[in-house]
Amino acid sequence: MHDFASLSKRLGLARIGLAAALALLALGRPAQAANPLELNFGLFGPSYDGRVAPCESALSTITEQFREKERNFWNSPLSITGYGNIHEVAFRPWQSDNIPRRYCSGEAMTSDGKVHIVNYSIIEDGGFAGYNQGVEWCVTGLDRNWAYNPACKAARP
């Protein structure tokens, strides 16, 4: 019992000592500005030019991803068989320094004969690892995991 009490007392003193050392390190030296070699020069990344494909260019991607999602995750043979009334809703609806997006909407006919509204956006440099254009989409009534709920509202601007 005596050993346990002395051990806990020593651990308590060690914790206090560690806290004091960290406080001295934190308060010991003021922060300094970066020198010229530490500045962010020479870095490269996406340069957003606003070159985003038209609305119709994303339809094949949506069709393929929808069929794959339904088959693999929902065990459903449902697929998109056609589109209609495809139109642009907005282009860069926010400040110009945001990632350029083209928001589109239209109607999608599914293999069960029903027509659903499809909302989607085409994102500059939004593909895998920032390569090529990415597409985010939602088919109203078939957003089974509620990623863009309610009624695909989160897929619109």
Phi and psi in degrees as GROMACS dihedral restraints (atoms count N, CA, C in turn):
[ dihedral_restraints ]
;  ai    aj    ak    al  type     phi  dphi    fc
    3     4     5     6     1   -64.1    20    10
    4     5     6     7     1   -38.0    20    10
    6     7     8     9     1   -65.4    20    10
    7     8     9    10     1   -40.2    20    10
    9    10    11    12     1   -64.1    20    10
   10    11    12    13     1   -41.9    20    10
   12    13    14    15     1   -65.1    20    10
   13    14    15    16     1   -42.5    20    10
   15    16    17    18     1   -70.4    20    10
   16    17    18    19     1   -33.9    20    10
   18    19    20    21     1   -65.2    20    10
   19    20    21    22     1   -44.3    20    10
   21    22    23    24     1   -66.3    20    10
   22    23    24    25     1   -34.3    20    10
   24    25    26    27     1   -67.2    20    10
   25    26    27    28     1   -41.5    20    10
   27    28    29    30     1   -67.0    20    10
   28    29    30    31     1   -38.9    20    10
   30    31    32    33     1   -65.7    20    10
   31    32    33    34     1   -37.3    20    10
   33    34    35    36     1   -63.9    20    10
   34    35    36    37     1   -43.2    20    10
   36    37    38    39     1   -65.6    20    10
   37    38    39    40     1   -36.9    20    10
   39    40    41    42     1   -65.4    20    10
   40    41    42    43     1   -39.0    20    10
   42    43    44    45     1   -64.7    20    10
   43    44    45    46     1   -42.4    20    10
   45    46    47    48     1   -64.1    20    10
   46    47    48    49     1   -42.5    20    10
   48    49    50    51     1   -63.1    20    10
   49    50    51    52     1   -41.3    20    10
   51    52    53    54     1   -65.0    20    10
   52    53    54    55     1   -42.0    20    10
   54    55    56    57     1   -63.6    20    10
   55    56    57    58     1   -40.5    20    10
   57    58    59    60     1   -65.9    20    10
   58    59    60    61     1   -40.8    20    10
   60    61    62    63     1   -64.7    20    10
   61    62    63    64     1   -42.2    20    10
   63    64    65    66     1   -64.8    20    10
   64    65    66    67     1   -38.2    20    10
   66    67    68    69     1   -64.4    20    10
   67    68    69    70     1   -41.3    20    10
   69    70    71    72     1   -65.3    20    10
   70    71    72    73     1   -39.0    20    10
   72    73    74    75     1   -66.5    20    10
   73    74    75    76     1   -38.9    20    10
   75    76    77    78     1   -70.3    20    10
   76    77    78    79     1   -35.8    20    10
   78    79    80    81     1   -97.9    20    10
   79    80    81    82     1    -1.8    20    10
   81    82    83    84     1   -70.9    20    10
   82    83    84    85     1   -37.6    20    10
   84    85    86    87     1  -138.0    20    10
   85    86    87    88     1   132.4    20    10
   87    88    89    90     1   -71.9    20    10
   88    89    90    91     1   154.1    20    10
   90    91    92    93     1   -71.3    20    10
   91    92    93    94     1   148.5    20    10
   93    94    95    96     1  -123.1    20    10
   94    95    96    97     1   157.2    20    10
   96    97    98    99     1   -69.7    20    10
   97    98    99   100     1   157.9    20    10
   99   100   101   102     1   -69.6    20    10
  100   101   102   103     1   143.0    20    10
  102   103   104   105     1   -82.6    20    10
  103   104   105   106     1   168.7    20    10
  105   106   107   108     1   -56.5    20    10
  106   107   108   109     1   -29.1    20    10
  108   109   110   111     1   -76.7    20    10
  109   110   111   112     1   -16.3    20    10
  111   112   113   114     1   -96.1    20    10
  112   113   114   115     1    -3.5    20    10
  114   115   116   117     1   -73.0    20    10
  115   116   117   118     1   162.9    20    10
  117   118   119   120     1   -87.7    20    10
  118   119   120   121     1    56.9    20    10
  120   121   122   123     1   -96.6    20    10
  121   122   123   124     1   153.2    20    10
  123   124   125   126     1    78.4    20    10
  124   125   126   127     1     3.0    20    10
  126   127   128   129     1   -83.0    20    10
  127   128   129   130     1   146.3    20    10
  129   130   131   132     1  -125.5    20    10
  130   131   132   133     1   157.3    20    10
  132   133   134   135     1  -170.3    20    10
  133   134   135   136     1  -168.1    20    10
  135   136   137   138     1   -67.1    20    10
  136   137   138   139     1   133.6    20    10
  138   139   140   141     1  -108.9    20    10
  139   140   141   142     1   107.9    20    10
  141   142   143   144     1   -78.9    20    10
  142   143   144   145     1   111.3    20    10
  144   145   146   147     1  -100.3    20    10
  145   146   147   148     1    -8.2    20    10
  147   148   149   150     1    82.3    20    10
  148   149   150   151     1    17.9    20    10
  150   151   152   153     1   -88.4    20    10
  151   152   153   154     1    92.0    20    10
  153   154   155   156     1  -117.8    20    10
  154   155   156   157     1   134.7    20    10
  156   157   158   159     1   -61.9    20    10
  157   158   159   160     1   156.8    20    10
  159   160   161   162     1   -68.0    20    10
  160   161   162   163     1   165.2    20    10
  162   163   164   165     1   -56.3    20    10
  163   164   165   166     1   -39.5    20    10
  165   166   167   168     1   -66.3    20    10
  166   167   168   169     1   -23.0    20    10
  168   169   170   171     1   -70.0    20    10
  169   170   171   172     1   -17.5    20    10
  171   172   173   174     1   -92.3    20    10
  172   173   174   175     1    -7.9    20    10
  174   175   176   177     1   -64.0    20    10
  175   176   177   178     1   -39.3    20    10
  177   178   179   180     1   -66.4    20    10
  178   179   180   181     1   -37.2    20    10
  180   181   182   183     1   -64.5    20    10
  181   182   183   184     1   -44.3    20    10
  183   184   185   186     1   -62.4    20    10
  184   185   186   187     1   -43.8    20    10
  186   187   188   189     1   -59.6    20    10
  187   188   189   190     1   -46.5    20    10
  189   190   191   192     1   -66.0    20    10
  190   191   192   193     1   -47.0    20    10
  192   193   194   195     1   -67.2    20    10
  193   194   195   196     1   -36.4    20    10
  195   196   197   198     1   -63.8    20    10
  196   197   198   199     1   -46.5    20    10
  198   199   200   201     1   -61.9    20    10
  199   200   201   202     1   -42.9    20    10
  201   202   203   204     1   -64.9    20    10
  202   203   204   205     1   -42.3    20    10
  204   205   206   207     1   -63.9    20    10
  205   206   207   208     1   -46.4    20    10
  207   208   209   210     1   -63.5    20    10
  208   209   210   211     1   -42.4    20    10
  210   211   212   213     1   -70.9    20    10
  211   212   213   214     1   -48.5    20    10
  213   214   215   216     1   -80.1    20    10
  214   215   216   217     1   -35.9    20    10
  216   217   218   219     1  -102.9    20    10
  217   218   219   220     1   -29.1    20    10
  219   220   221   222     1  -115.7    20    10
  220   221   222   223     1     2.6    20    10
  222   223   224   225     1    51.5    20    10
  223   224   225   226     1    47.7    20    10
  225   226   227   228     1  -125.1    20    10
  226   227   228   229     1   140.1    20    10
  228   229   230   231     1   -84.4    20    10
  229   230   231   232     1     6.8    20    10
  231   232   233   234     1   -63.1    20    10
  232   233   234   235     1   138.9    20    10
  234   235   236   237     1  -147.0    20    10
  235   236   237   238     1   164.5    20    10
  237   238   239   240     1   -91.2    20    10
  238   239   240   241     1   127.7    20    10
  240   241   242   243     1  -103.9    20    10
  241   242   243   244     1   -17.8    20    10
  243   244   245   246     1  -172.4    20    10
  244   245   246   247     1   166.0    20    10
  246   247   248   249     1  -129.4    20    10
  247   248   249   250     1   156.0    20    10
  249   250   251   252     1  -153.3    20    10
  250   251   252   253     1   158.7    20    10
  252   253   254   255     1    54.7    20    10
  253   254   255   256     1    41.5    20    10
  255   256   257   258     1   -75.9    20    10
  256   257   258   259     1   128.2    20    10
  258   259   260   261     1  -151.4    20    10
  259   260   261   262     1   155.5    20    10
  261   262   263   264     1   -79.3    20    10
  262   263   264   265     1   135.9    20    10
  264   265   266   267     1   -98.1    20    10
  265   266   267   268     1   -43.1    20    10
  267   268   269   270     1  -160.6    20    10
  268   269   270   271     1   152.8    20    10
  270   271   272   273     1  -129.9    20    10
  271   272   273   274     1   121.9    20    10
  273   274   275   276     1    49.3    20    10
  274   275   276   277     1    61.9    20    10
  276   277   278   279     1   -70.5    20    10
  277   278   279   280     1   -13.0    20    10
  279   280   281   282     1  -109.8    20    10
  280   281   282   283     1  -161.5    20    10
  282   283   284   285     1   -58.3    20    10
  283   284   285   286     1   158.1    20    10
  285   286   287   288     1   -72.6    20    10
  286   287   288   289     1   -13.7    20    10
  288   289   290   291     1   -90.2    20    10
  289   290   291   292     1     4.9    20    10
  291   292   293   294     1   -84.5    20    10
  292   293   294   295     1   164.1    20    10
  294   295   296   297     1   -62.5    20    10
  295   296   297   298     1   126.7    20    10
  297   298   299   300     1   -63.7    20    10
  298   299   300   301     1   132.6    20    10
  300   301   302   303     1  -137.1    20    10
  301   302   303   304     1   144.2    20    10
  303   304   305   306     1  -113.2    20    10
  304   305   306   307     1   118.9    20    10
  306   307   308   309     1   -95.1    20    10
  307   308   309   310     1   132.6    20    10
  309   310   311   312     1  -133.6    20    10
  310   311   312   313     1   162.6    20    10
  312   313   314   315     1  -149.0    20    10
  313   314   315   316     1   160.6    20    10
  315   316   317   318     1  -179.6    20    10
  316   317   318   319     1  -166.7    20    10
  318   319   320   321     1  -115.3    20    10
  319   320   321   322     1   140.0    20    10
  321   322   323   324     1  -122.2    20    10
  322   323   324   325     1   127.6    20    10
  324   325   326   327     1   -92.4    20    10
  325   326   327   328     1   126.8    20    10
  327   328   329   330     1   -99.2    20    10
  328   329   330   331     1   167.1    20    10
  330   331   332   333     1   -66.0    20    10
  331   332   333   334     1   -12.7    20    10
  333   334   335   336     1   -89.3    20    10
  334   335   336   337     1     4.5    20    10
  336   337   338   339     1    88.0    20    10
  337   338   339   340     1     3.9    20    10
  339   340   341   342     1   -95.1    20    10
  340   341   342   343     1   151.5    20    10
  342   343   344   345     1  -106.1    20    10
  343   344   345   346     1   129.8    20    10
  345   346   347   348     1  -125.5    20    10
  346   347   348   349     1   149.5    20    10
  348   349   350   351     1   -77.8    20    10
  349   350   351   352     1   134.8    20    10
  351   352   353   354     1  -118.4    20    10
  352   353   354   355     1   126.0    20    10
  354   355   356   357     1  -113.1    20    10
  355   356   357   358     1   135.3    20    10
  357   358   359   360     1  -154.1    20    10
  358   359   360   361     1   163.0    20    10
  360   361   362   363     1  -133.2    20    10
  361   362   363   364     1   144.5    20    10
  363   364   365   366     1  -106.8    20    10
  364   365   366   367     1   125.7    20    10
  366   367   368   369     1  -114.1    20    10
  367   368   369   370     1   125.3    20    10
  369   370   371   372     1   -65.9    20    10
  370   371   372   373     1   130.8    20    10
  372   373   374   375     1    55.3    20    10
  373   374   375   376     1    33.4    20    10
  375   376   377   378     1  -103.7    20    10
  376   377   378   379     1     9.0    20    10
  378   379   380   381     1   -77.5    20    10
  379   380   381   382     1  -169.6    20    10
  381   382   383   384     1   -59.8    20    10
  382   383   384   385     1   126.9    20    10
  384   385   386   387     1    57.3    20    10
  385   386   387   388     1    29.6    20    10
  387   388   389   390     1    75.3    20    10
  388   389   390   391     1    11.3    20    10
  390   391   392   393     1   -98.6    20    10
  391   392   393   394     1   129.7    20    10
  393   394   395   396     1    69.7    20    10
  394   395   396   397     1  -175.5    20    10
  396   397   398   399     1   -91.5    20    10
  397   398   399   400     1   143.1    20    10
  399   400   401   402     1  -105.1    20    10
  400   401   402   403     1   158.6    20    10
  402   403   404   405     1  -130.9    20    10
  403   404   405   406     1   128.2    20    10
  405   406   407   408     1  -113.9    20    10
  406   407   408   409     1   132.1    20    10
  408   409   410   411     1  -143.3    20    10
  409   410   411   412     1   162.3    20    10
  411   412   413   414     1  -152.3    20    10
  412   413   414   415     1   131.8    20    10
  414   415   416   417     1  -102.9    20    10
  415   416   417   418     1   115.9    20    10
  417   418   419   420     1   -60.1    20    10
  418   419   420   421     1   131.9    20    10
  420   421   422   423     1    90.0    20    10
  421   422   423   424     1   -13.4    20    10
  423   424   425   426     1  -124.7    20    10
  424   425   426   427     1    22.4    20    10
  426   427   428   429     1   -88.7    20    10
  427   428   429   430     1    73.6    20    10
  429   430   431   432     1   -67.1    20    10
  430   431   432   433     1   -27.4    20    10
  432   433   434   435     1   -96.1    20    10
  433   434   435   436     1     7.2    20    10
  435   436   437   438     1    58.4    20    10
  436   437   438   439     1    34.5    20    10
  438   439   440   441     1   -67.1    20    10
  439   440   441   442     1   -31.1    20    10
  441   442   443   444     1  -120.2    20    10
  442   443   444   445     1    25.8    20    10
  444   445   446   447     1   -62.2    20    10
  445   446   447   448     1   154.3    20    10
  447   448   449   450     1   -85.4    20    10
  448   449   450   451     1   136.6    20    10
  450   451   452   453     1    50.3    20    10
  451   452   453   454     1    43.7    20    10
  453   454   455   456     1    61.4    20    10
  454   455   456   457     1    22.3    20    10
  456   457   458   459     1   -63.2    20    10
  457   458   459   460     1   -34.0    20    10
  459   460   461   462     1   -72.1    20    10
  460   461   462   463     1   -10.1    20    10
  462   463   464   465     1   -90.6    20    10
  463   464   465   466     1    -0.3    20    10
  465   466   467   468     1  -104.5    20    10
  466   467   468   469     1   164.8    20    10
